[in-house]
Amino acid sequence: MIKRIIDVSEKAYLHIKNKQLLIDRDGETVGQIPVEDLGVVILQHPAIVISQAAIIACQQQGVVIVFCDACHIPYSILLPLSDGHTLHTKIMREQIAISQPTKKRLWQQIIQQKINQQCYTLKIFNKTSTPLDRLVKQVKTGDSGNHEAQAAQKYWLLLMGGEFRRDRDAGGINALLNYGYAIVRAMVARAIVGSGLHPSIGLHHRNQYNGLCLADDLMEPFRPWVDRIVYRIVRQQKTLVINQETKTMLLQLLSQNVHWGDRTMPLMVASHYLVANLKQAFSDRKVKLDYPQWIEAGS
């Protein structure tokens, strides 16, 4: 079943009644959704109030709750941990025991996937990808040569032009990118917790203050997918702010159909297959970390 994504951007009171999430405004119920149908709940407005019962009901169903800051950028994510998977403790012990060579091997594959996706993004918009094509073949275990950074430097220049600078604290294009990345991060984190893995135990990212290191690792190849949507927003000359229109365009990525092997499914569903693939790759060197494939419109 495809889980729903709801974005609450106005003052509201969220509470539970008969296993339904109710959204009230000025004392009147304006929305009602079965909790079991939810995948992600995004809370945008600073005056939103959500009851403890609603939070617990969402967590019991594996729903990700995303809290946004004053700039409408997702700031924190609430995830179930102890009940995310029936074998959570056993799986987490196995995750902690993963060897450093295995982590480096998987990080190499992730960076190769990311650069390949950057190349594909450039090709979609009829831009040269030759400088990045060369870099993919040079990525070593653990990306010891930091080819990720080298590719990023070339990629943004080729995609957005010489005047663009990637700045996580800037507005405009950067704010749209930040919003899109945060939504994908929440999706990946949800899949990780549902598999019994712990999102804070990463392969490459290891900031002690980051509770989603593994999500940050796994989402890297999806970043160019967000870039494609933002670049289309730029080309359509839409206002480069986070509003209802641009949020809708970015949120649609989670429900977009993708190829997984010989099957077609929404990206949110494919993310669970990706994490299952990761768990296999932990213990079997022959298993390669495969990512869903983008389906271009008209293909």
DRENLUM-675771 format. One line per 8 residues: number of its first residue (from 1); their letters; for each residue x, y, z of C-alpha. Coordinates in steps of 0.001 Angstrom, whole numbers. Layout:
NUM) A) X Y Z; ... $
//
This chain:
1) MIKRIIDV) 0 0 0; 1261 3476 -923; 1555 5572 2222; 244 9129 2203; 2287 12273 2773; 507 15199 4378; 1848 18716 4795; 186 20894 7432 $
9) SEKAYLHI) 1166 24483 6684; -1419 26443 8709; -2239 26787 12404; -3976 23572 13456; -4641 21070 16219; -3832 17444 15410; -5365 14711 17521; -6598 11109 17384 $
17) KNKQLLID) -10134 9769 17300; -11115 6208 16347; -7640 5547 14889; -8009 8574 12618; -5687 11589 12624; -7940 14633 12819; -6803 18097 11748; -8815 20864 13412 $
25) RDGETVGQ) -8798 24579 12637; -10718 27052 14780; -12563 24210 16476; -13689 22573 13223; -12310 19348 11745; -10977 20082 8237; -9118 16841 7599; -9342 13212 8677 $
33) IPVEDLGV) -6933 10418 7661; -6555 6842 8965; -3215 6698 10787; -2374 3362 9123; -2504 5099 5715; 133 7686 6666; 3819 7593 5780; 5061 11122 6489 $
41) VILQHPAI) 3468 14038 8358; 5152 17414 7808; 4370 20152 10317; 5123 23606 8886; 3404 26228 11038; 4868 27299 14410; 1394 27370 15983; 565 23739 15192 $
49) VISQAAII) -345 21686 18263; -222 17876 18173; -1458 15691 21000; 706 13059 22657; -1833 10408 21648; -1453 11464 18004; 2333 11248 18220; 2220 7760 19781 $
57) ACQQQGVV) -369 6514 17279; 1799 7738 14404; 4911 6167 15874; 3158 2826 16358; 2348 2829 12629; 5876 3807 11602; 4856 7302 10521; 7657 9858 10242 $
65) IVFCDACH) 6809 13222 11817; 8832 16097 10372; 9050 19433 12204; 9984 22519 10151; 11692 25729 11231; 10626 29329 10606; 12021 29130 7051; 9861 26053 6321 $
73) IPYSILLP) 12935 23831 6132; 12573 20430 7873; 14542 20767 11102; 13940 17565 13053; 12487 14113 12465; 10623 11918 14935; 10978 8170 14346; 10012 5026 16251 $
81) LSDGHTLH) 13063 3038 17307; 12278 289 19805; 9170 -888 17932; 10363 -167 14403; 11140 -3854 13886; 10503 -6976 15970; 14193 -7977 15833; 15530 -4474 16402 $
89) TKIMREQI) 18082 -5381 19115; 19484 -8389 17250; 19797 -6481 13979; 21385 -3471 15667; 24076 -5684 17261; 24880 -7070 13825; 24963 -3533 12440; 27449 -2397 15106 $
97) AISQPTKK) 29693 -5358 14282; 30061 -4483 10579; 33763 -4349 9654; 35505 -1205 8433; 36413 -2784 5053; 32729 -3564 4479; 31745 19 5304; 34388 1355 2913 $
105) RLWQQIIQ) 33281 -1010 140; 29665 88 475; 30596 3775 650; 32528 3361 -2606; 29392 1947 -4233; 27239 4762 -2861; 29545 7457 -4245; 29721 5703 -7616 $
113) QKINQQCY) 25921 5651 -7669; 25754 9329 -6705; 28158 10463 -9424; 26335 8294 -11974; 23087 10004 -11000; 24739 13416 -11314; 25842 12425 -14818; 22311 11363 -15685 $
121) TLKIFNKT) 20926 14652 -14362; 23265 16590 -16628; 22341 14433 -19625; 18596 14943 -19026; 19124 18671 -19495; 21480 18247 -22472; 24551 19286 -20518; 27936 17622 -20825 $
129) STPLDRLV) 28764 15000 -18207; 32187 13992 -19530; 34203 15380 -16566; 32086 13332 -14131; 32034 10209 -16297; 35798 10006 -15853; 35582 10405 -12073; 33189 7467 -11554 $
137) KQVKTGDS) 35844 4979 -12622; 38390 6495 -10234; 36387 6108 -6988; 38292 3792 -4661; 37187 1932 -1547; 36045 4413 1091; 36365 7142 -1580; 39877 7747 -272 $
145) GNHEAQAA) 40524 10232 -3069; 37446 12290 -2101; 36033 12049 -5618; 32622 12944 -4204; 33811 16499 -3548; 35612 16712 -6888; 32458 15628 -8693; 30290 18108 -6760 $
153) QKYWLLLM) 32525 21012 -7721; 32239 20155 -11419; 28583 19141 -11231; 27168 22379 -9822; 29161 24421 -12314; 27817 22368 -15223; 24223 22242 -13952; 23570 25671 -12472 $
161) GGEFRRDR) 26325 27811 -13985; 29315 29669 -12623; 27344 32100 -10450; 25677 29403 -8344; 27146 28472 -4963; 25804 25614 -2869; 25058 27202 498; 22929 25365 3061 $
169) DAGGINAL) 22022 28650 4761; 21004 30572 1633; 17547 31088 161; 16281 30705 -3394; 17568 27618 -5173; 19470 26512 -2070; 16346 26627 101; 14451 24467 -2401 $
177) LNYGYAIV) 17321 21983 -2489; 17430 21898 1320; 13697 21180 1518; 13881 18403 -1063; 16914 16768 532; 15271 16842 3961; 12142 15114 2661; 14204 12368 1020 $
185) RAMVARAI) 16225 12029 4217; 13026 11453 6196; 11893 8816 3694; 15189 6926 3908; 15250 7183 7712; 11756 5683 7858; 12858 2719 5735; 15955 2211 7903 $
193) VGSGLHPS) 13983 2110 11143; 11387 -209 9589; 14171 -2670 8751; 15430 -2831 12342; 18636 -911 11632; 19569 2122 13697; 19772 5349 11651; 22566 6848 13771 $
201) IGLHHRNQ) 25096 4086 12959; 26474 5155 9594; 28856 3772 7022; 30736 7014 6380; 28950 9809 8226; 29829 9620 11911; 29092 13002 13517; 28315 12257 17170 $
209) YNGLCLAD) 25565 14899 17118; 23851 13432 14046; 21130 10872 14796; 20623 10022 11114; 24114 9173 9889; 23012 6056 7998; 20165 7962 6342; 22663 10607 5246 $
217) DLMEPFRP) 24826 7861 3748; 22058 6092 1851; 20343 9210 517; 23405 10549 -1342; 22480 9065 -4762; 18974 10523 -4402; 20240 14099 -4104; 20543 14499 -7912 $
225) WVDRIVYR) 16893 13448 -8138; 15953 16479 -6047; 18286 18597 -8202; 16293 17614 -11308; 13056 18856 -9817; 14612 22099 -8574; 16271 22713 -11930; 12900 22304 -13646 $
233) IVRQQKTL) 11420 24830 -11204; 14205 27233 -12209; 13615 26636 -15931; 9881 27187 -15539; 10747 30566 -14007; 8663 29908 -10948; 9217 31903 -7784; 12228 30376 -6044 $
241) VINQETKT) 10661 30130 -2609; 9194 27314 -575; 5473 27713 -1174; 2573 25336 -1759; 3386 24911 -5444; 7093 24168 -5071; 6515 21964 -2014; 4005 19906 -3965 $
249) MLLQLLSQ) 6469 19433 -6812; 9172 18235 -4423; 6888 16024 -2324; 5683 14229 -5452; 9162 12698 -5688; 8345 10277 -2852; 5369 8845 -4729; 7014 8922 -8152 $
257) NVHWGDRT) 7243 5533 -9850; 10755 4117 -10217; 12256 926 -11589; 13465 -1650 -9077; 14841 -4562 -11070; 12025 -5621 -13387; 9340 -4021 -11201; 7827 -541 -11062 $
265) MPLMVASH) 6893 986 -7716; 6753 4338 -5855; 10090 5604 -4563; 8893 5403 -954; 8240 1671 -1422; 11538 1158 -3273; 13417 2719 -347; 12491 -316 1784 $
273) YLVANLKQ) 13891 -2665 -862; 17065 -574 -915; 17560 -976 2846; 16872 -4726 2613; 19539 -4867 -100; 21926 -3011 2219; 21388 -5579 4978; 22273 -8375 2550 $
281) AFSDRKVK) 25395 -6504 1445; 26545 -6260 5075; 27173 -9999 5204; 27744 -10955 1567; 30506 -9328 -465; 28920 -10618 -3654; 25819 -8491 -3089; 26130 -5086 -4728 $
289) LDYPQWIE) 24200 -2124 -3362; 21606 -1367 -6034; 19492 1761 -6210; 16084 2383 -7793; 16220 3826 -11301; 14573 7098 -12274; 11804 6874 -14887; 11970 9896 -17152 $
297) AGS) 8619 11295 -18295; 7610 9784 -21631; 9915 6753 -21267 $
//
